[in-house]
Amino acid sequence: MRYAIALALFFCLCVPSAFNQAAPTQAQQSTAATGIQGDTSAIEAIEADLLKSEATTNIAFMEQTLADDYVNLLPSAPGPGKKEIIEGMKPHAGQAPPYSVEMHDLHVYLLGDTAVAVFVKTYTANENGNMANEDLTHVFARDHGSWKLKISRASGCQTN
């Protein structure tokens, strides 16, 4: 008898709520899609600004964008962290490097408050025109409403 009452209570409390789940409205779906598109656009803009920052040695943008616990993974070893990158940029602040850099094949994947950007960077030496390609993966995390670059992973450099 106890089991029958428990089973009846379960069905009375749990089953109706399972059937009362409303499907998201078109407005809710549209808002979610707009949020995803907005986040994707934000990551694309950050990547473009990171490229400009590298081309102009913009320290302020790097300080703002790199997370304090930024991890830099190079093909053969760990690379410099945020503090070392900023210190290394200071002697050249506002100067263009001896190369130009372009980004192509950018793809952004959103995973809640995490975003992954994968792309190829092409470096061209100003002096002799030599070129090198580098495959990059950037992992961003949303921190208090803004995106911070947490991990950068470079996968090999191919010269042309």
C-alpha positions as CSV (number, residue, x, y, z in Angstrom):
1,M,0.0,0.0,0.0
2,R,2.9,2.4,0.8
3,Y,4.4,1.8,-2.6
4,A,1.1,2.5,-4.3
5,I,0.7,5.8,-2.5
6,A,4.3,6.8,-3.3
7,L,3.9,5.9,-6.9
8,A,0.6,7.8,-7.2
9,L,2.3,10.8,-5.5
10,F,5.2,10.6,-7.9
11,F,2.9,10.7,-10.9
12,C,0.8,13.5,-9.5
13,L,3.9,15.7,-8.9
14,C,6.4,14.9,-11.6
15,V,4.6,13.8,-14.7
16,P,2.4,16.8,-15.2
17,S,5.4,19.2,-15.0
18,A,7.1,17.2,-17.7
19,F,4.2,17.7,-20.1
20,N,3.8,21.4,-19.3
21,Q,7.3,22.3,-20.7
22,A,6.6,25.0,-23.3
23,A,8.7,25.2,-26.4
24,P,10.8,28.3,-26.7
25,T,8.9,31.1,-28.5
26,Q,10.2,32.5,-31.8
27,A,11.2,35.6,-30.0
28,Q,13.3,33.6,-27.5
29,Q,14.9,31.7,-30.3
30,S,15.6,34.9,-32.1
31,T,17.2,36.5,-29.0
32,A,19.4,33.4,-28.5
33,A,20.5,33.5,-32.2
34,T,21.2,37.3,-31.9
35,G,23.3,36.6,-28.8
36,I,25.3,33.9,-30.6
37,Q,25.8,36.2,-33.6
38,G,26.8,39.1,-31.4
39,D,29.4,36.9,-29.5
40,T,30.8,35.6,-32.8
41,S,31.1,39.1,-34.1
42,A,32.8,40.2,-30.9
43,I,35.4,37.4,-31.1
44,E,36.0,38.2,-34.8
45,A,36.5,41.9,-33.9
46,I,38.9,41.0,-31.0
47,E,40.9,38.8,-33.4
48,A,41.1,41.7,-35.9
49,D,42.2,44.1,-33.2
50,L,44.8,41.6,-31.9
51,L,46.2,41.6,-35.4
52,K,46.3,45.4,-35.5
53,S,47.8,45.4,-32.0
54,E,50.6,43.2,-33.2
55,A,51.2,45.4,-36.3
56,T,51.3,48.6,-34.2
57,T,52.7,47.2,-30.9
58,N,49.6,48.4,-29.0
59,I,50.4,47.6,-25.4
60,A,47.1,48.9,-24.0
61,F,45.0,46.6,-26.1
62,M,47.1,43.6,-25.2
63,E,46.8,44.4,-21.5
64,Q,43.0,44.7,-21.8
65,T,42.5,41.6,-23.9
66,L,44.9,39.0,-22.4
67,A,43.7,37.3,-19.3
68,D,45.9,37.6,-16.2
69,D,46.3,33.9,-16.3
70,Y,47.0,33.8,-20.1
71,V,48.7,30.6,-21.3
72,N,50.8,30.8,-24.5
73,L,51.6,27.4,-26.1
74,L,54.2,27.4,-28.8
75,P,55.0,24.4,-31.1
76,S,58.0,23.4,-29.1
77,A,57.6,24.8,-25.6
78,P,55.5,27.1,-23.4
79,G,55.7,30.7,-24.6
80,P,55.8,33.9,-22.6
81,G,52.8,34.9,-20.4
82,K,51.0,38.2,-20.3
83,K,53.5,40.0,-18.2
84,E,56.4,38.9,-20.3
85,I,54.6,39.8,-23.5
86,I,53.8,43.3,-22.3
87,E,57.4,43.8,-21.0
88,G,58.7,42.6,-24.4
89,M,56.5,45.1,-26.2
90,K,57.4,48.2,-24.2
91,P,60.7,49.0,-25.9
92,H,58.9,49.0,-29.3
93,A,55.6,50.6,-28.2
94,G,53.8,52.2,-31.2
95,Q,56.4,50.9,-33.7
96,A,55.6,48.5,-36.6
97,P,57.5,45.2,-36.5
98,P,59.8,44.3,-39.4
99,Y,57.1,42.2,-40.9
100,S,53.5,42.5,-42.0
101,V,50.8,40.0,-40.7
102,E,47.5,38.9,-42.2
103,M,44.8,36.5,-40.8
104,H,42.7,34.2,-42.9
105,D,40.3,31.2,-42.6
106,L,39.0,32.4,-39.2
107,H,36.4,30.1,-37.7
108,V,34.7,30.9,-34.3
109,Y,33.0,28.2,-32.1
110,L,30.9,29.3,-29.2
111,L,30.5,27.1,-26.1
112,G,28.6,29.1,-23.6
113,D,30.9,31.5,-21.9
114,T,33.9,30.0,-23.8
115,A,34.8,30.7,-27.4
116,V,37.4,29.1,-29.6
117,A,38.9,30.9,-32.7
118,V,41.0,29.0,-35.2
119,F,42.7,30.7,-38.0
120,V,46.0,31.0,-40.0
121,K,48.4,33.9,-39.7
122,T,50.7,34.8,-42.6
123,Y,53.8,36.7,-41.8
124,T,55.7,38.5,-44.6
125,A,59.2,39.9,-43.9
126,N,59.4,43.6,-45.0
127,E,63.1,43.2,-46.0
128,N,63.0,40.3,-48.4
129,G,59.3,39.2,-48.7
130,N,59.8,35.8,-47.1
131,M,56.6,34.4,-45.9
132,A,55.6,32.1,-43.0
133,N,52.2,30.6,-42.1
134,E,51.2,29.7,-38.5
135,D,48.0,27.8,-37.5
136,L,46.6,29.3,-34.3
137,T,43.9,28.4,-31.8
138,H,42.7,31.0,-29.3
139,V,40.5,30.1,-26.4
140,F,38.5,33.0,-24.9
141,A,36.4,33.1,-21.7
142,R,33.8,35.6,-20.8
143,D,34.9,37.5,-17.7
144,H,32.5,39.9,-16.1
145,G,30.8,40.5,-19.5
146,S,33.9,40.9,-21.6
147,W,35.9,38.3,-23.6
148,K,39.5,37.6,-22.4
149,L,42.1,35.6,-24.3
150,K,43.0,32.7,-22.0
151,I,45.0,30.3,-24.2
152,S,46.9,30.7,-27.4
153,R,48.1,27.6,-29.2
154,A,50.4,27.9,-32.2
155,S,50.8,24.8,-34.4
156,G,53.9,24.9,-36.4
157,C,55.2,27.5,-38.8
158,Q,55.5,26.8,-42.5
159,T,57.8,29.0,-44.6
160,N,57.2,29.7,-48.2
